[in-house]
């Protein structure tokens, strides 16, 4: 059944500025600027209450359009979280016999994985967008990625994980690889 009008609102923090230009959303905060284009979605996006809230609405929406409404709100909320808190993914290097050697190059924009299962090839993975990678100072065999765009940080983690998949062996026995161990926001000390 169609709903006449469905809407969701998102609160905007004080130090964040949101600009909306025909379903193109630009969010500026203390950590940087992020943009997202929602022109493919049949929704209306506008600022309400003097720019302190963003309202996403759809008229005569079926269940698919109503689900898209919540998706757009989640994307905008991720943009706001990114420019205020940033995102952090932690990954662990797991090996049984051959120690995996990970080297950070290009000032934290690239990682080189060597000696995976004793192989001689060097796997080079470039970080997407403004994502930076570094080795954890406290924990051995742990790398950390940080960035303001959750899509770029999570996709960079996925690229690292997928580069170290075990082929032609029983994956129940050969558990070697690089796995995401924790994800969340950057906590400022």
C-alpha positions as CSV (number, residue, x, y, z in Angstrom):
1,X,0.0,0.0,0.0
2,X,1.3,3.4,-0.9
3,X,1.9,5.9,1.9
4,X,1.0,9.5,1.0
5,X,4.2,10.9,2.6
6,X,7.0,9.2,4.5
7,X,9.9,11.1,6.1
8,X,12.9,10.7,8.3
9,X,15.0,13.3,9.9
10,X,18.7,13.4,10.8
11,X,20.1,15.8,13.5
12,X,23.1,17.8,12.4
13,X,25.8,18.6,15.0
14,X,26.8,22.2,15.6
15,X,30.3,22.0,14.0
16,X,29.0,20.4,10.8
17,X,27.7,22.2,7.8
18,X,25.4,20.4,5.3
19,X,24.7,21.7,1.8
20,X,22.0,20.2,-0.5
21,X,21.9,20.9,-4.2
22,X,19.3,18.9,-6.1
23,X,19.9,15.6,-4.1
24,X,23.7,16.2,-4.1
25,X,24.7,16.3,-0.4
26,X,28.0,17.9,0.7
27,X,28.9,17.6,4.4
28,X,31.8,19.7,5.8
29,X,33.1,19.2,9.3
30,X,36.3,19.5,11.4
31,X,38.0,16.5,9.7
32,X,37.2,17.3,6.1
33,X,34.5,17.4,3.4
34,X,32.5,14.5,1.9
35,X,30.1,14.4,-1.0
36,X,27.4,12.0,-2.0
37,X,25.0,12.0,-5.0
38,X,21.5,10.7,-4.5
39,X,20.0,11.8,-7.8
40,X,19.2,8.1,-8.7
41,X,16.9,7.9,-5.7
42,X,13.2,9.2,-5.9
43,X,13.5,11.2,-2.6
44,X,13.3,14.8,-1.5
45,X,16.2,16.1,0.7
46,X,15.9,19.4,2.4
47,X,17.2,21.3,5.5
48,X,14.7,22.1,8.2
49,X,14.9,24.0,11.5
50,X,17.5,26.5,10.3
51,X,19.8,23.8,9.0
52,X,20.0,21.9,12.3
53,X,18.1,18.9,10.8
54,X,18.0,17.2,7.4
55,X,14.7,15.8,6.3
56,X,14.5,13.0,3.7
57,X,11.0,12.4,2.4
58,X,9.2,10.5,-0.4
59,X,5.6,10.9,-1.6
60,X,3.4,7.9,-2.6
61,X,6.2,5.4,-1.9
62,X,5.9,1.6,-2.0
63,X,8.0,-0.6,0.3
64,X,11.1,-0.4,-1.9
65,X,11.1,3.4,-1.9
66,X,10.5,3.4,1.8
67,X,13.5,1.2,2.3
68,X,15.5,3.5,0.1
69,X,14.5,6.4,2.4
70,X,16.2,4.7,5.4
71,X,19.2,3.9,3.2
72,X,19.7,7.6,2.2
73,X,19.4,8.6,5.9
74,X,22.1,6.1,6.8
75,X,24.4,7.3,4.1
76,X,24.0,11.0,5.3
77,X,24.5,9.9,8.9
78,X,27.8,8.1,7.9
79,X,29.0,11.3,6.2
80,X,28.3,13.3,9.3
81,X,30.1,10.7,11.5
82,X,33.0,10.6,9.1
83,X,33.7,14.4,9.2
84,X,33.3,14.5,13.0
85,X,34.8,11.3,14.4
86,X,36.5,9.4,11.4
87,X,36.4,5.6,10.9
88,X,39.0,3.1,12.0
89,X,39.4,-0.6,10.9
90,X,41.9,-2.8,12.6
91,X,43.2,-6.0,10.9
92,X,45.3,-8.9,12.2
93,X,47.9,-10.8,10.3
94,X,47.2,-14.5,11.0
95,X,49.7,-17.2,10.2
96,X,50.6,-20.7,11.3
97,X,54.1,-21.3,9.9
98,X,55.3,-18.7,7.4
99,X,55.3,-15.3,9.1
100,X,53.4,-12.7,6.9
101,X,55.5,-9.5,6.4
102,X,53.5,-6.4,5.8
103,X,55.3,-3.2,4.9
104,X,53.6,0.2,4.7
105,X,54.9,2.4,1.8
106,X,54.0,5.7,0.1
107,X,53.4,7.4,3.4
108,X,50.6,5.2,4.5
109,X,48.8,5.0,1.1
110,X,50.0,1.5,0.1
111,X,50.8,-1.8,1.8
112,X,53.0,-4.6,0.5
113,X,52.3,-8.1,1.8
114,X,55.2,-10.6,1.5
115,X,55.9,-14.2,2.4
116,X,52.2,-15.2,2.5
117,X,52.2,-19.0,2.8
118,X,55.9,-18.8,1.8
119,X,55.1,-17.5,-1.6
120,X,57.7,-15.2,-3.3
121,X,55.2,-12.8,-4.9
122,X,54.7,-9.4,-3.4
123,X,51.0,-8.3,-3.1
124,X,50.7,-4.5,-3.4
125,X,47.4,-3.0,-2.3
126,X,46.7,0.8,-2.7
127,X,44.4,2.5,-0.2
128,X,41.3,4.1,-1.7
129,X,40.6,7.8,-1.3
130,X,42.1,9.5,1.7
131,X,42.5,6.3,3.7
132,X,45.8,6.0,5.6
133,X,47.2,2.8,6.9
134,X,49.8,2.2,9.7
135,X,51.2,-0.5,11.8
136,X,49.9,-0.7,15.4
137,X,52.7,0.3,17.8
138,X,51.4,-1.8,20.7
139,X,50.2,-5.1,19.1
140,X,52.4,-7.2,16.9
141,X,51.0,-8.3,13.5
142,X,48.3,-5.7,13.5
143,X,47.5,-2.9,11.0
144,X,45.1,0.0,11.4
145,X,43.3,2.0,8.7
146,X,41.7,5.4,9.3
147,X,39.8,7.8,7.1
148,X,36.7,10.0,6.9
149,X,34.8,8.0,4.3
150,X,33.5,4.7,5.6
151,X,33.2,3.3,2.0
152,X,36.8,3.8,1.2
153,X,38.1,2.5,4.6
154,X,36.0,-0.6,4.5
155,X,36.7,-1.3,0.8
156,X,40.4,-0.9,1.4
157,X,40.2,-3.5,4.3
158,X,38.3,-5.8,1.9
159,X,40.9,-5.5,-0.8
160,X,43.7,-6.4,1.8
161,X,41.6,-9.4,3.0
162,X,40.9,-10.6,-0.5
163,X,44.5,-10.4,-1.6
164,X,45.5,-13.0,1.0
165,X,43.0,-15.8,0.3
166,X,44.2,-19.4,0.4
167,X,43.7,-21.1,-2.9
168,X,43.7,-24.9,-3.7
169,X,44.0,-25.9,0.0
170,X,41.5,-26.8,2.7
171,X,40.5,-23.5,4.2
172,X,39.5,-25.2,7.5
173,X,43.1,-26.1,8.0
174,X,44.9,-23.2,6.3
175,X,43.5,-20.2,8.2
176,X,46.3,-17.9,7.2
177,X,45.4,-14.4,6.0
178,X,44.7,-10.9,7.1
179,X,41.3,-10.4,8.9
180,X,39.4,-7.5,10.2
181,X,39.5,-7.7,14.0
182,X,37.8,-4.4,15.0
183,X,36.0,-1.5,13.4
184,X,34.5,1.7,14.7
185,X,35.2,5.4,15.2
186,X,38.4,7.0,16.1
187,X,38.5,7.8,19.8
188,X,40.5,11.0,20.6
189,X,42.6,10.8,23.7
